[in-house]
C-alpha cells in the first residue's frame, strides 16, 4: 500500500516487532518442527466456570441487544462497589466506564485528554501499546529509562528532569508488563508527590495485573494513597488477566465523572457498548471469592519460581526476580547481539519462542512468560541455555 494513501496518523504507528517471530513460529510448527513457546501474554487456562455459565444464561435470556455506551449499570455499580471494598476507593457508577478491554480504556482517555504536542512520561520497560496510543492522540511519548541494575526502579530525579510545561500524564504500570515488578508504597508515593507539585499532570495507573501476585506481595491501588489527587488519577483495569478472560474484551476506566462522561461519548461514536451478555459474565466474575485467586496465584508462584531458578542457573544472565504478573525480563549477557536478533536465532536454531525486549523499550532484555505448563517452562529453560551458550 502506498504511503501517500495513508493518513499521517496511521503512518505514526510502528509495526509490531513480535509479528515476524510469531508468524515464523507458526510456520515452523506447521512444518512439524518442535516448538517451545514462552511468549504467551495471556493465561493458559479457561475463564471460571461460574462466569461461563452466567454468560451463557444471559445469551439465552436475550441479553443480545444494544446497551448503554458507558456500560451495563449493574456492572458499573458492581465495579464501584469492588473498588470501595477491595481498593479503598470511593466511587459511584458515574465514575466508571466499561470498555472493550483495558486497552480501549487507555485509548479513550488519551483521545479525550491529550492535545497536539502534550507529553506523556512512560517509564521503560513499558507495555508496547502505550507510546503508540499516545502518538495516535497527537501526544508525544517521553521515555524514562530504568535499569535492571537497580531493579528497574524509577529514579525520581530523572523523572523530575523529564517534566515540562507540556507534561500531561505519567504512566504507572504495577504489577508491570514486562518486568513483573510490583511497586512498593514508598515508590508510588514518590511519584505521587512529584505529581502533586504540577497541577497540569495526571497519573494513568494501569492495574490490569492487580490479581496476579506473589503470595508475599500486596497490590497498592495508586488512587487509594493519593489523598487530594483523586481527580487527577485514572485507573485502568479489566477482566482479561485475573479471570483469564482475554478474548472477552471487558475492561474499565475509573476516574472523575466529567472525563468518564466524555469518554463514554467518544465510545458511543466508535464501538458503542461492550458485548451485552459478556457484561453479565463480568458481573458474575466480581462475585468470585478470594479462594479462587489464591488457588490461581499458587499455580503462578510455582511456575514463577521454576522460571526464576532456571534463569539464575544460566551463566551471565541477570534477572530481577518478578513478584507479579506472569513474566520475567532477564538481561542478556552483553550487547553483541540485539534482543530481536537473539530471539530470531533462538527460534530458528532451538525452536524457542521469546519476545524481544526492544518491543518494550529495552533491547538488552527478553520477555519470558510463565503462563504455560511447568514442563514447558523447564523445556524452554534448557533451550534458552543452549541458545545463550551458542550466541554469547
C-alpha positions as CSV (number, residue, x, y, z in Angstrom):
1,X,0.0,0.0,0.0
2,X,1.3,3.4,-0.9
3,X,2.2,5.7,2.0
4,X,0.5,8.5,0.0
5,X,-2.8,6.8,0.7
6,X,-2.4,6.7,4.5
7,X,-3.0,9.5,7.0
8,X,-0.1,11.0,8.9
9,X,-1.8,9.5,12.0
10,X,-1.7,6.0,10.5
11,X,1.9,6.4,9.5
12,X,3.0,7.1,13.1
13,X,2.1,3.5,14.1
14,X,5.2,1.4,14.3
15,X,5.0,-2.3,13.1
16,X,5.0,-4.9,15.9
17,X,8.4,-6.3,16.5
18,X,6.8,-9.6,17.5
19,X,4.7,-10.3,14.4
20,X,7.6,-11.6,12.3
21,X,8.7,-14.0,15.1
22,X,5.1,-15.2,15.8
23,X,4.5,-15.8,12.1
24,X,7.7,-17.7,11.7
25,X,7.0,-19.8,14.8
26,X,3.6,-20.7,13.4
27,X,5.1,-21.6,10.1
28,X,7.8,-23.8,11.7
29,X,5.1,-25.6,13.8
30,X,3.0,-26.3,10.7
31,X,6.1,-27.8,9.1
32,X,6.4,-30.2,12.1
33,X,9.2,-28.5,13.9
34,X,9.1,-28.9,17.7
35,X,8.4,-25.5,19.1
36,X,8.5,-24.4,22.8
37,X,6.5,-21.2,23.2
38,X,7.3,-18.9,26.2
39,X,5.9,-15.8,24.7
40,X,2.3,-16.0,25.9
41,X,0.6,-12.8,27.1
42,X,-2.5,-14.5,28.5
43,X,-3.4,-17.2,31.0
44,X,-3.3,-20.7,29.7
45,X,-6.5,-21.8,31.5
46,X,-10.1,-21.1,30.8
47,X,-12.4,-18.5,32.4
48,X,-14.1,-19.6,35.6
49,X,-17.0,-22.0,35.1
50,X,-19.4,-19.7,37.0
51,X,-18.6,-16.8,34.6
52,X,-19.1,-19.0,31.5
53,X,-22.4,-20.3,32.9
54,X,-23.7,-16.8,33.7
55,X,-22.7,-15.5,30.3
56,X,-24.3,-18.4,28.6
57,X,-27.5,-17.9,30.5
58,X,-27.5,-14.2,29.7
59,X,-27.2,-15.1,26.0
60,X,-30.1,-17.4,26.0
61,X,-32.1,-15.0,28.2
62,X,-31.9,-12.4,25.4
63,X,-29.2,-10.0,26.5
64,X,-28.2,-9.6,22.9
65,X,-29.4,-6.0,22.2
66,X,-27.7,-2.6,22.3
67,X,-26.9,-1.3,25.7
68,X,-25.7,2.0,27.2
69,X,-22.4,3.1,25.7
70,X,-21.0,3.6,29.2
71,X,-21.8,0.1,30.1
72,X,-24.4,-2.0,31.9
73,X,-25.5,-0.1,35.0
74,X,-25.4,-3.2,37.2
75,X,-21.8,-3.9,36.2
76,X,-20.7,-0.2,36.7
77,X,-22.2,-0.3,40.2
78,X,-20.5,-3.7,40.9
79,X,-17.1,-2.3,39.9
80,X,-17.6,0.8,42.0
81,X,-18.5,-1.5,44.9
82,X,-15.4,-3.6,44.3
83,X,-13.2,-0.5,44.2
84,X,-14.6,0.7,47.5
85,X,-14.4,-2.6,49.4
86,X,-11.2,-4.1,47.9
87,X,-9.2,-1.0,47.0
88,X,-10.4,1.7,49.4
89,X,-11.6,4.0,46.5
90,X,-14.9,5.8,46.9
91,X,-16.6,5.9,43.5
92,X,-20.2,5.5,42.2
93,X,-21.3,4.2,38.8
94,X,-20.7,7.6,37.2
95,X,-17.0,7.3,37.8
96,X,-16.9,4.0,35.8
97,X,-16.8,3.4,32.1
98,X,-17.0,-0.2,30.7
99,X,-14.7,-0.6,27.7
100,X,-13.7,-3.2,25.2
101,X,-10.7,-4.4,27.2
102,X,-8.3,-2.2,29.3
103,X,-6.6,-1.2,26.1
104,X,-9.7,0.8,24.9
105,X,-9.9,2.5,28.3
106,X,-6.4,3.9,27.8
107,X,-7.1,4.8,24.2
108,X,-10.3,6.6,25.1
109,X,-8.6,8.5,27.9
110,X,-5.8,9.8,25.7
111,X,-8.2,10.7,23.0
112,X,-10.2,12.7,25.4
113,X,-7.5,14.5,27.4
114,X,-4.4,14.8,25.1
115,X,-4.0,17.8,22.8
116,X,-1.4,18.1,20.0
117,X,2.1,18.1,21.5
118,X,1.1,17.1,25.0
119,X,3.7,14.9,26.6
120,X,3.3,11.6,28.4
121,X,6.1,10.2,30.6
122,X,6.4,6.5,30.1
123,X,8.8,4.6,32.3
124,X,10.7,1.9,30.3
125,X,10.4,-1.0,30.1
126,X,6.7,-0.4,29.1
127,X,3.8,-2.2,27.6
128,X,4.4,-1.8,23.9
129,X,1.0,-0.1,23.1
130,X,1.5,3.0,25.4
131,X,3.7,5.0,23.0
132,X,1.5,4.2,20.0
133,X,-1.7,5.3,21.7
134,X,-0.1,8.5,22.8
135,X,1.0,9.3,19.3
136,X,-2.4,8.4,17.9
137,X,-3.9,11.0,20.2
138,X,-1.4,13.7,19.0
139,X,0.7,13.4,22.0
140,X,4.5,12.9,22.4
141,X,5.8,9.9,24.4
142,X,8.7,10.8,26.7
143,X,10.5,7.7,27.7
144,X,12.0,7.5,31.2
145,X,14.6,4.7,31.1
146,X,15.1,2.4,34.1
147,X,17.8,-0.2,34.5
148,X,17.9,-3.9,35.5
149,X,20.9,-3.0,37.6
150,X,18.7,-1.3,40.2
151,X,15.6,-3.5,39.8
152,X,14.0,-1.2,37.2
153,X,13.4,1.4,39.9
154,X,12.2,4.8,38.7
155,X,14.8,7.5,39.5
156,X,12.8,10.4,40.9
157,X,15.5,12.9,39.9
158,X,15.3,11.7,36.3
159,X,11.6,11.8,36.5
160,X,11.7,15.5,37.6
161,X,14.1,16.2,34.7
162,X,11.6,14.8,32.2
163,X,8.7,17.0,33.3
164,X,8.0,20.1,31.2
165,X,5.1,22.6,30.9
166,X,3.7,20.2,28.3
167,X,3.6,17.1,30.5
168,X,0.0,15.9,30.8
169,X,0.4,12.3,32.1
170,X,2.8,10.0,34.0
171,X,2.0,6.3,33.4
172,X,2.3,3.8,36.2
173,X,2.0,0.1,35.5
174,X,2.2,-2.1,38.6
175,X,2.4,-5.1,38.5
176,X,4.4,-4.4,35.5
177,X,4.4,-5.9,32.0
178,X,7.1,-7.0,31.0
179,X,9.3,-7.0,34.2
180,X,6.9,-8.5,36.7
181,X,7.9,-5.7,39.1
182,X,5.4,-4.6,41.8
183,X,6.0,-1.0,43.0
184,X,6.2,-0.5,46.8
185,X,4.1,2.1,48.6
186,X,7.2,4.3,49.0
187,X,7.9,4.1,45.3
188,X,4.4,5.1,44.4
189,X,4.3,7.9,47.0
190,X,7.5,9.4,45.5
191,X,5.7,9.6,42.1
192,X,2.5,10.9,43.6
193,X,4.3,13.7,45.5
194,X,6.1,14.8,42.3
195,X,2.8,14.9,40.5
196,X,1.2,16.9,43.3
197,X,3.6,19.8,42.6
198,X,2.5,20.1,39.0
199,X,-1.2,21.0,38.5
200,X,-1.3,20.0,34.9
201,X,-0.1,16.4,35.4
202,X,-2.4,13.4,35.7
203,X,-1.5,9.8,36.5
204,X,-2.6,6.9,34.5
205,X,-2.5,3.8,36.7
206,X,-2.6,0.6,34.7
207,X,-3.5,-2.1,37.2
208,X,-4.6,-4.9,34.8
209,X,-2.3,-7.4,36.7
210,X,-3.6,-6.5,40.1
211,X,-4.7,-10.0,41.0
212,X,-1.6,-11.9,39.8
213,X,0.9,-11.5,42.7
214,X,3.4,-13.5,44.6
215,X,1.8,-14.6,47.8
216,X,4.1,-12.4,49.9
217,X,3.3,-9.2,47.9
218,X,0.4,-6.8,48.1
219,X,-1.1,-4.6,45.4
220,X,-1.5,-0.9,46.2
221,X,-4.0,1.0,44.1
222,X,-2.4,4.4,43.4
223,X,-5.5,6.5,44.0
224,X,-6.0,4.9,47.4
225,X,-2.8,6.6,48.7
226,X,-3.0,9.8,46.8
227,X,-5.2,11.9,49.0
228,X,-6.2,15.2,47.4
229,X,-5.3,14.0,43.9
230,X,-8.3,11.8,43.2
231,X,-9.5,13.9,40.3
232,X,-6.1,13.6,38.6
233,X,-5.7,9.9,38.8
234,X,-7.3,7.5,36.3
235,X,-7.3,3.8,37.0
236,X,-7.4,1.2,34.2
237,X,-8.3,-2.4,34.8
238,X,-10.2,-5.3,33.4
239,X,-11.0,-9.0,33.5
240,X,-8.5,-10.3,31.0
241,X,-5.6,-11.4,33.2
242,X,-7.0,-12.1,36.6
243,X,-10.0,-14.0,35.4
244,X,-8.5,-15.4,32.2
245,X,-11.0,-13.5,30.0
246,X,-8.6,-12.1,27.4
247,X,-10.8,-12.7,24.4
248,X,-14.0,-11.5,26.2
249,X,-12.8,-7.9,25.9
250,X,-14.2,-6.3,29.1
251,X,-12.2,-3.6,30.8
252,X,-12.9,-0.4,32.6
253,X,-11.8,3.2,33.2
254,X,-12.3,4.8,36.6
255,X,-11.9,8.5,37.3
256,X,-13.6,11.8,37.6
257,X,-17.2,12.0,36.3
258,X,-16.8,14.6,33.6
259,X,-14.0,12.7,31.9
260,X,-15.8,9.4,32.2
261,X,-18.9,11.1,30.6
262,X,-16.7,12.5,27.7
263,X,-15.1,9.1,27.2
264,X,-18.5,7.5,27.0
265,X,-19.5,10.0,24.4
266,X,-16.4,9.1,22.4
267,X,-17.2,5.4,22.8
268,X,-20.7,6.0,21.6
269,X,-19.4,7.3,18.3
270,X,-16.9,4.4,17.8
271,X,-17.6,1.0,19.3
272,X,-20.7,1.7,21.3
273,X,-21.4,-0.7,24.2
274,X,-19.3,-3.7,25.2
275,X,-21.0,-7.0,24.3
276,X,-24.2,-7.1,26.4
277,X,-24.2,-10.7,27.5
278,X,-20.4,-10.7,28.2
279,X,-21.0,-7.9,30.7
280,X,-23.4,-10.2,32.6
281,X,-20.5,-12.6,32.9
282,X,-18.2,-9.9,34.2
283,X,-20.8,-9.2,37.0
284,X,-20.5,-12.9,38.0
285,X,-16.7,-12.7,37.9
286,X,-16.8,-10.0,40.6
287,X,-18.6,-12.4,42.9
288,X,-15.8,-14.9,43.0
289,X,-14.3,-15.5,46.4
290,X,-10.7,-14.8,47.2
291,X,-10.0,-18.5,47.4
292,X,-10.2,-18.7,43.6
293,X,-7.4,-16.2,43.2
294,X,-5.4,-17.7,45.9
295,X,-5.5,-21.0,44.0
296,X,-4.5,-19.3,40.8
297,X,-1.6,-17.5,42.4
298,X,-0.4,-20.7,44.0
299,X,0.0,-22.1,40.4
300,X,1.7,-18.9,39.2
301,X,4.0,-18.9,42.3
302,X,5.2,-22.4,41.4
303,X,5.8,-21.5,37.8
304,X,7.4,-18.2,38.6
305,X,9.8,-19.9,41.0
306,X,10.7,-22.6,38.4
307,X,11.4,-19.9,35.8
308,X,13.4,-17.7,38.1
309,X,15.5,-20.6,39.4
310,X,16.2,-21.8,35.9
311,X,17.2,-18.4,34.7
312,X,19.6,-17.8,37.6
313,X,21.4,-21.0,36.7
314,X,22.2,-19.8,33.2
315,X,25.6,-18.2,33.3
316,X,25.8,-14.4,32.6
317,X,22.0,-14.0,32.7
318,X,20.9,-11.2,35.0
319,X,17.4,-11.5,36.5
320,X,15.4,-9.3,38.8
321,X,13.0,-12.0,40.2
322,X,9.4,-11.0,39.3
323,X,6.9,-10.7,42.0
324,X,3.8,-10.0,39.9
325,X,2.1,-10.6,36.6
326,X,3.4,-13.8,34.8
327,X,6.6,-12.6,33.1
328,X,10.3,-12.5,33.7
329,X,12.5,-10.0,32.0
330,X,16.1,-11.2,32.2
331,X,19.0,-9.2,30.8
332,X,21.1,-10.8,28.1
333,X,24.9,-11.2,28.7
334,X,26.2,-8.4,26.5
335,X,25.4,-6.1,23.6
336,X,27.0,-8.3,20.9
337,X,23.6,-9.2,19.6
338,X,20.2,-7.4,19.8
339,X,17.2,-8.9,21.6
340,X,15.4,-9.1,18.2
341,X,18.3,-11.0,16.5
342,X,18.7,-13.2,19.5
343,X,15.0,-14.2,19.6
344,X,15.1,-14.9,15.8
345,X,18.2,-17.1,16.3
346,X,16.7,-18.9,19.3
347,X,13.6,-19.7,17.3
348,X,15.5,-20.8,14.1
349,X,18.1,-22.9,15.9
350,X,16.3,-24.2,19.0
351,X,12.6,-23.8,18.3
352,X,12.2,-21.4,21.3
353,X,9.7,-18.5,21.1
354,X,10.6,-15.5,23.2
355,X,9.6,-11.8,23.0
356,X,12.4,-9.3,22.3
357,X,12.9,-6.6,24.9
358,X,13.2,-4.0,22.2
359,X,9.4,-4.2,21.9
360,X,9.2,-2.9,25.5
361,X,11.9,-0.3,25.2
362,X,14.9,-2.3,26.4
363,X,16.9,-4.0,23.7
364,X,19.2,-5.9,26.2
365,X,16.4,-8.0,27.7
366,X,13.9,-10.6,26.7
367,X,10.4,-11.3,28.0
368,X,9.6,-14.8,29.1
369,X,6.2,-15.9,30.1
370,X,5.2,-18.4,32.8
371,X,1.6,-18.6,31.6
372,X,2.3,-22.1,30.5
373,X,2.9,-25.5,32.0
374,X,5.8,-26.3,34.3
375,X,7.1,-28.9,31.8
376,X,7.1,-26.2,29.1
377,X,9.0,-23.8,31.3
378,X,11.6,-26.4,32.1
379,X,11.9,-27.3,28.4
380,X,12.2,-23.6,27.5
381,X,15.0,-23.1,30.1
382,X,17.0,-25.9,28.6
383,X,16.7,-24.4,25.1
384,X,17.5,-20.9,26.3
385,X,20.7,-22.2,28.0
386,X,21.8,-23.8,24.7
387,X,21.0,-20.5,22.8
388,X,22.9,-18.4,25.3
389,X,25.9,-20.7,25.1
390,X,25.9,-20.7,21.3
391,X,25.4,-17.0,20.6
392,X,27.3,-15.5,23.6
